[in-house]
Amino acid sequence: MDHRAQHEIPAEPIIPVDATGAGDTFAGILVAVLARSGPIDSRALLAATEAAAVTVSRPGTRSAFPTREEIQAILARYDLA
């Protein structure tokens, strides 16, 4: 992925409930992927977007974050587990 290029990642189709914590979830997934496997690519962005969508679809802050199992499933879908 060229760090100088723009990339458009589609949003997950969800019914938003509470956007609190979505950015934290998104950033957390990106940092985790970076720490585990190196450079950020479109798979990492897609996984982070999906995880943030989980957070937005639930009320609350910390209680809305995806569970460890949900995160593992998301990462596996993008071959990042």
SERO-4910 file (N, C-alpha, C, O; in steps of 0.05 Angstrom, whole numbers):
BEGIN
 pado doro    nc1    nc2    nc3   cac1   cac2   cac3    cc1    cc2    cc3    oc1    oc2    oc3
  Met    A     17    -23      0      0      0      0     18     25      0     36     27     17
  Asp    A     14     42    -19     30     66    -21     21     87      0     -2     95     -1
  His    A     38     94     18     30    112     40     24    140     30     13    156     45
  Arg    A     31    146      5     25    173     -5     -1    174    -21    -11    195    -27
  Ala    A    -12    151    -27    -37    150    -42    -61    150    -23    -60    143      0
  Gln    A    -83    159    -34   -108    158    -20   -122    132    -25   -121    121    -47
  His    A   -134    121     -4   -149     96     -7   -176    100      6   -179    110     27
  Glu    A   -196     90     -8   -224     92      2   -232     65     12   -232     46     -3
  Ile    A   -240     64     37   -250     39     50   -279     44     56   -286     63     70
  Pro    A   -297     27     45   -325     31     50   -333     26     79   -322      9     92
  Ala    A   -353     41     88   -363     37    115   -380     12    116   -392      4     96
  Glu    A   -381      0    139   -398    -23    143   -427    -14    145   -433      6    158
  Pro    A   -446    -28    132   -474    -20    134   -485    -29    162   -488    -52    167
  Ile    A   -490     -9    179   -500    -15    206   -522      5    213   -525     25    199
  Ile    A   -536      0    234   -554     20    246   -538     31    270   -534     17    290
  Pro    A   -530     56    268   -514     68    290   -530     72    316   -553     81    315
  Val    A   -518     65    338   -530     68    364   -515     89    380   -528    107    392
  Asp    A   -489     87    381   -472    106    397   -444    106    385   -431     85    384
  Ala    A   -435    128    376   -409    130    362   -386    132    382   -362    132    374
  Thr    A   -391    134    408   -370    137    428   -352    112    426   -361     89    428
  Gly    A   -326    117    424   -307     95    424   -300     84    397   -283     67    395
  Ala    A   -314     93    376   -309     81    349   -280     87    340   -267     69    329
  Gly    A   -271    111    344   -244    118    336   -223    102    352   -202     94    341
  Asp    A   -228     98    378   -210     83    395   -209     54    384   -187     42    383
  Thr    A   -231     43    377   -232     15    367   -216     14    341   -200     -4    337
  Phe    A   -222     32    323   -209     33    297   -178     35    300   -163     19    289
  Ala    A   -169     54    317   -141     58    321   -128     34    335   -106     25    328
  Gly    A   -142     22    354   -132     -1    368   -127    -25    350   -107    -38    352
  Ile    A   -145    -30    331   -141    -52    312   -118    -46    294   -101    -64    289
  Leu    A   -115    -21    284    -93    -14    267    -66    -18    282    -47    -29    271
  Val    A    -64     -9    306    -40    -11    322    -34    -41    327    -10    -49    326
  Ala    A    -54    -56    333    -50    -85    338    -39    -99    313    -21   -115    315
  Val    A    -50    -93    290    -41   -105    265    -12    -96    259      4   -112    251
  Leu    A     -7    -70    263     20    -60    259     40    -74    277     62    -81    268
  Ala    A     33    -78    302     51    -91    321     55   -120    315     77   -131    319
  Arg    A     35   -133    304     36   -162    299     48   -169    272     63   -188    270
  Ser    A     41   -154    252     49   -163    225     61   -141    207     66   -146    183
  Gly    A     67   -118    218     81    -98    202     63    -78    189     43    -70    200
  Pro    A     69    -70    164     55    -47    151     25    -50    150     14    -72    148
  Ile    A     12    -28    151    -17    -27    148    -24    -29    118    -12    -16    101
  Asp    A    -43    -47    113    -52    -50     85    -83    -48     85    -95    -43    106
  Ser    A    -95    -53     62   -124    -50     60   -139    -70     78   -160    -65     87
  Arg    A   -127    -94     82   -140   -114    100   -141   -103    128   -162   -107    142
  Ala    A   -120    -90    137   -120    -78    164   -141    -56    166   -155    -54    187
  Leu    A   -143    -40    146   -163    -18    146   -192    -30    146   -209    -19    160
  Leu    A   -196    -51    130   -223    -63    130   -229    -76    157   -252    -73    166
  Ala    A   -210    -89    169   -215   -101    196   -221    -80    216   -239    -83    233
  Ala    A   -205    -58    216   -210    -36    235   -237    -23    231   -251    -16    250
  Thr    A   -245    -20    206   -271     -9    200   -294    -27    210   -313    -18    221
  Glu    A   -291    -53    206   -311    -72    215   -313    -72    246   -334    -73    257
  Ala    A   -290    -72    259   -289    -71    288   -302    -46    299   -317    -46    319
  Ala    A   -296    -23    286   -309      2    295   -339      2    290   -354     13    306
  Ala    A   -348    -12    269   -377    -14    264   -390    -30    287   -413    -24    295
  Val    A   -377    -50    297   -388    -65    320   -392    -46    344   -413    -46    356
  Thr    A   -372    -29    349   -373    -10    371   -396      9    367   -411     15    386
  Val    A   -400     20    343   -421     39    338   -449     27    339   -468     41    344
  Ser    A   -451      1    336   -477    -12    336   -487    -19    364   -508    -31    367
  Arg    A   -471    -11    385   -478    -18    412   -478      8    430   -463     26    424
  Pro    A   -494      9    451   -493     32    469   -469     29    488   -460      8    494
  Gly    A   -460     53    496   -439     53    517   -411     58    505   -408     62    481
  Thr    A   -392     56    523   -364     60    514   -349     34    515   -350     18    496
  Arg    A   -336     28    537   -321      3    539   -338    -22    535   -329    -41    523
  Ser    A   -363    -21    544   -381    -44    541   -389    -48    511   -398    -70    504
  Ala    A   -385    -28    495   -391    -30    466   -368    -41    450   -372    -49    427
  Phe    A   -344    -42    461   -322    -52    446   -326    -81    439   -338    -96    454
  Pro    A   -316    -90    415   -318   -118    408   -303   -135    429   -283   -127    440
  Thr    A   -313   -159    433   -300   -178    451   -275   -189    438   -271   -186    414
  Arg    A   -258   -202    454   -234   -215    443   -242   -234    421   -228   -236    400
  Glu    A   -263   -250    425   -272   -269    405   -281   -255    380   -275   -265    358
  Glu    A   -295   -233    383   -304   -219    359   -280   -207    344   -280   -208    319
  Ile    A   -261   -197    358   -237   -186    345   -222   -208    331   -213   -204    308
  Gln    A   -219   -231    344   -204   -253    331   -219   -262    306   -206   -268    286
  Ala    A   -245   -262    306   -261   -270    282   -257   -250    260   -255   -257    237
  Ile    A   -258   -224    267   -254   -203    247   -227   -205    234   -224   -204    210
  Leu    A   -206   -208    251   -179   -210    240   -176   -235    223   -162   -234    202
  Ala    A   -188   -256    230   -187   -281    215   -200   -277    187   -190   -288    167
  Arg    A   -222   -262    186   -236   -258    160   -217   -244    140   -220   -248    116
  Tyr    A   -199   -228    150   -180   -213    133   -152   -225    133   -133   -213    124
  Asp    A   -151   -250    142   -125   -265    143   -104   -249    159    -81   -247    150
  Leu    A   -112   -238    182    -94   -223    199    -90   -236    226    -76   -225    243
  Ala    A   -103   -258    231   -102   -271    257    -75   -285    262    -71   -296    283
***
